């Protein structure tokens, strides 16, 4: 019996030596590596105030890195314009578990960054150059950088890719159409018709007068439009990071570029349209849309088909903020895209 036991033990040891050794790849860093302390001096939670040059001089914008991954770094471009990174905080419940690094970034004019009082700065080309300066300062490049642009951030991401796509590895366009005129038509011809006629009539009268400070305007839009197409939860149940973001919204930037509300578009972005040039985006791109979005999901699916390496993800239960109201579909699809793109490099 003793000899048999020794032979069995020897066989098991031999088999264990022959088994393939699995190691964590650089795309999936271990816990120690993911949370490794790479900062020197006073530890500040990986916050960096990045100086940027503008036609009006130098300002600073706020960034904060979460985790370390040498091959997958996602720079988050918030919506608005002039919302904040705060509504992206739900990413912390999904991406760290997959070893994915991500970086919060408040664009110039947003709450955590400098907020100059000059509307000449609120132009799309200037934001593109700001983003390029931020990318360089953070050391992001074509081997590791993914841009995720949500809503207005999707416009910024598309416009950036048209000029600087050689500097990034992949693109995620979340809940944004490639044409603002088409976005406006969808709001007028599809979404507006879903409102009760009396409500729509009152909203249109307020808009015709330009009386956007009238409290009745948002009193009608929130229950009849925002909780149906922005975030599909009763307003009193909206997550705290979302409410905190809306409380910090810079109205000067938002109205200048978007217009007075999410109910269509009326600012200086109203004529922006890159639909005919989507084929020029050659890098892997994920387009995310939602059934109940303010943006036409059919248009976003079409966008993905125009790009040589485009794919489309539909969040069937989601709206414009589907990272909150259809989280499992949103994050499973996002993580799959990031890891698949990394593996195919």
RARA-V213491 format. One record per backbone hydrogen bond with DSSP energy under -0.5 kcal/mol. CO is the residue of the C=O (numbers start at 0). NH is the residue of the N-H. E is the energy in kcal/mol with one decimal. If there is no record, write none. Layout:
BEGIN
co=CO nh=NH e=E
co=CO nh=NH e=E
END
This chain:
BEGIN
co=0 nh=4 e=-2.4
co=1 nh=5 e=-2.1
co=2 nh=6 e=-2.3
co=3 nh=7 e=-2.4
co=4 nh=8 e=-2.6
co=5 nh=9 e=-2.4
co=6 nh=10 e=-2.3
co=7 nh=11 e=-2.3
co=8 nh=12 e=-2.3
co=9 nh=13 e=-2.4
co=10 nh=14 e=-2.5
co=11 nh=15 e=-2.3
co=12 nh=16 e=-1.6
co=13 nh=17 e=-1.4
co=14 nh=18 e=-1.4
co=19 nh=21 e=-0.5
co=24 nh=27 e=-1.9
co=29 nh=33 e=-3.1
co=30 nh=34 e=-2.1
co=32 nh=35 e=-1.3
co=33 nh=67 e=-0.6
co=35 nh=37 e=-0.9
co=43 nh=46 e=-0.5
co=45 nh=64 e=-2.2
co=47 nh=49 e=-0.8
co=47 nh=62 e=-1.9
co=48 nh=50 e=-0.5
co=49 nh=60 e=-2.3
co=51 nh=58 e=-2.2
co=53 nh=56 e=-2.0
co=56 nh=53 e=-1.8
co=58 nh=51 e=-3.1
co=59 nh=113 e=-2.5
co=60 nh=49 e=-3.0
co=61 nh=105 e=-2.3
co=62 nh=47 e=-2.5
co=63 nh=103 e=-2.7
co=64 nh=66 e=-0.5
co=65 nh=101 e=-1.8
co=71 nh=100 e=-1.6
co=72 nh=74 e=-0.6
co=72 nh=145 e=-2.8
co=73 nh=75 e=-0.6
co=73 nh=102 e=-2.8
co=74 nh=147 e=-2.5
co=75 nh=77 e=-0.7
co=76 nh=149 e=-2.4
co=78 nh=82 e=-1.8
co=81 nh=249 e=-1.8
co=83 nh=86 e=-0.7
co=84 nh=87 e=-2.4
co=85 nh=88 e=-1.8
co=87 nh=90 e=-2.6
co=88 nh=91 e=-1.5
co=89 nh=92 e=-1.6
co=90 nh=93 e=-1.7
co=90 nh=94 e=-2.5
co=94 nh=97 e=-1.4
co=94 nh=99 e=-2.0
co=95 nh=98 e=-1.9
co=98 nh=100 e=-0.5
co=100 nh=73 e=-2.3
co=101 nh=65 e=-2.7
co=102 nh=75 e=-2.4
co=103 nh=63 e=-1.8
co=104 nh=77 e=-0.6
co=104 nh=106 e=-0.7
co=105 nh=61 e=-0.6
co=106 nh=109 e=-2.5
co=109 nh=112 e=-1.4
co=113 nh=108 e=-2.9
co=115 nh=117 e=-1.1
co=117 nh=120 e=-1.8
co=118 nh=121 e=-1.3
co=120 nh=122 e=-2.0
co=122 nh=126 e=-1.7
co=123 nh=127 e=-2.0
co=124 nh=128 e=-1.8
co=125 nh=129 e=-2.1
co=126 nh=130 e=-2.5
co=127 nh=131 e=-2.0
co=128 nh=132 e=-1.8
co=129 nh=133 e=-2.2
co=130 nh=134 e=-2.7
co=131 nh=135 e=-2.1
co=132 nh=136 e=-2.3
co=133 nh=137 e=-2.0
co=134 nh=138 e=-0.5
co=134 nh=139 e=-2.0
co=135 nh=138 e=-1.2
co=140 nh=143 e=-1.7
co=140 nh=144 e=-2.8
co=143 nh=72 e=-2.8
co=144 nh=168 e=-3.4
co=144 nh=169 e=-1.3
co=145 nh=74 e=-2.8
co=145 nh=147 e=-0.5
co=146 nh=148 e=-0.6
co=146 nh=171 e=-2.8
co=147 nh=76 e=-3.2
co=147 nh=149 e=-0.5
co=148 nh=173 e=-2.9
co=149 nh=152 e=-2.5
co=150 nh=153 e=-1.7
co=150 nh=154 e=-1.2
co=151 nh=155 e=-2.3
co=152 nh=156 e=-2.4
co=153 nh=157 e=-2.5
co=154 nh=158 e=-2.8
co=155 nh=159 e=-2.5
co=156 nh=160 e=-2.4
co=157 nh=161 e=-1.9
co=158 nh=162 e=-0.8
co=159 nh=162 e=-1.0
co=159 nh=163 e=-3.8
co=160 nh=164 e=-1.2
co=163 nh=166 e=-2.4
co=164 nh=167 e=-1.6
co=168 nh=283 e=-0.6
co=169 nh=146 e=-1.9
co=170 nh=285 e=-2.6
co=171 nh=148 e=-2.6
co=171 nh=173 e=-0.8
co=172 nh=174 e=-0.7
co=172 nh=287 e=-2.7
co=173 nh=150 e=-2.5
co=177 nh=273 e=-3.0
co=177 nh=274 e=-0.6
co=178 nh=182 e=-1.8
co=179 nh=183 e=-2.6
co=180 nh=184 e=-2.1
co=181 nh=185 e=-2.4
co=182 nh=186 e=-2.0
co=183 nh=187 e=-2.2
co=184 nh=188 e=-3.5
co=185 nh=189 e=-1.7
co=185 nh=190 e=-2.1
co=186 nh=191 e=-2.4
co=190 nh=193 e=-1.5
co=191 nh=194 e=-1.5
co=195 nh=199 e=-2.5
co=196 nh=200 e=-2.5
co=197 nh=201 e=-1.9
co=198 nh=202 e=-2.4
co=199 nh=203 e=-2.7
co=200 nh=204 e=-2.0
co=201 nh=205 e=-2.1
co=202 nh=206 e=-2.4
co=203 nh=207 e=-2.5
co=204 nh=208 e=-1.5
co=205 nh=209 e=-0.7
co=205 nh=210 e=-2.2
co=206 nh=209 e=-0.8
co=209 nh=211 e=-1.2
co=210 nh=213 e=-1.5
co=213 nh=216 e=-2.0
co=213 nh=217 e=-0.6
co=214 nh=218 e=-1.9
co=215 nh=219 e=-1.6
co=216 nh=220 e=-2.2
co=217 nh=221 e=-2.6
co=218 nh=222 e=-0.6
co=219 nh=223 e=-1.6
co=220 nh=224 e=-2.6
co=220 nh=225 e=-2.8
co=221 nh=226 e=-2.5
co=224 nh=227 e=-0.8
co=224 nh=228 e=-2.8
co=224 nh=229 e=-0.5
co=225 nh=229 e=-2.1
co=225 nh=230 e=-2.4
co=228 nh=293 e=-0.6
co=228 nh=319 e=-2.0
co=229 nh=320 e=-1.9
co=230 nh=232 e=-2.6
co=233 nh=236 e=-2.7
co=234 nh=237 e=-1.3
co=238 nh=241 e=-0.6
co=238 nh=242 e=-2.0
co=239 nh=243 e=-2.8
co=240 nh=244 e=-2.0
co=241 nh=245 e=-2.4
co=242 nh=246 e=-2.0
co=243 nh=247 e=-1.0
co=244 nh=247 e=-1.0
co=245 nh=248 e=-1.0
co=248 nh=250 e=-1.0
co=249 nh=253 e=-2.4
co=250 nh=254 e=-2.8
co=251 nh=255 e=-1.8
co=252 nh=256 e=-2.0
co=253 nh=257 e=-3.2
co=253 nh=258 e=-1.4
co=255 nh=267 e=-2.3
co=256 nh=268 e=-1.7
co=257 nh=265 e=-3.1
co=257 nh=266 e=-1.1
co=261 nh=263 e=-2.0
co=266 nh=269 e=-1.8
co=268 nh=271 e=-2.1
co=271 nh=179 e=-3.1
co=271 nh=180 e=-0.6
co=273 nh=276 e=-1.7
co=274 nh=277 e=-1.0
co=276 nh=279 e=-2.1
co=277 nh=280 e=-2.1
co=279 nh=281 e=-1.0
co=283 nh=170 e=-2.3
co=284 nh=286 e=-0.5
co=284 nh=310 e=-2.2
co=285 nh=172 e=-2.8
co=285 nh=287 e=-0.5
co=286 nh=288 e=-0.5
co=286 nh=312 e=-2.7
co=287 nh=174 e=-3.3
co=288 nh=314 e=-2.5
co=289 nh=292 e=-1.4
co=294 nh=296 e=-0.5
co=295 nh=299 e=-1.9
co=296 nh=300 e=-2.1
co=297 nh=301 e=-2.2
co=298 nh=302 e=-2.3
co=299 nh=303 e=-1.7
co=300 nh=304 e=-1.2
co=301 nh=305 e=-0.8
co=302 nh=305 e=-1.4
co=302 nh=306 e=-0.8
co=303 nh=306 e=-0.6
co=306 nh=309 e=-2.0
co=308 nh=284 e=-2.4
co=310 nh=286 e=-2.8
co=312 nh=288 e=-2.6
co=313 nh=315 e=-0.9
co=314 nh=290 e=-1.6
co=314 nh=317 e=-1.5
co=317 nh=291 e=-2.3
co=318 nh=321 e=-0.9
co=320 nh=323 e=-2.0
co=320 nh=324 e=-1.5
co=321 nh=325 e=-1.5
co=325 nh=329 e=-2.3
co=326 nh=330 e=-2.9
co=327 nh=331 e=-2.1
co=328 nh=332 e=-2.1
co=329 nh=333 e=-2.2
co=330 nh=334 e=-2.6
co=331 nh=335 e=-2.1
co=332 nh=336 e=-2.1
co=333 nh=337 e=-2.4
co=334 nh=338 e=-2.5
co=335 nh=339 e=-2.6
co=336 nh=340 e=-2.5
co=337 nh=341 e=-2.0
co=338 nh=342 e=-2.4
co=339 nh=343 e=-1.4
co=341 nh=344 e=-1.3
END
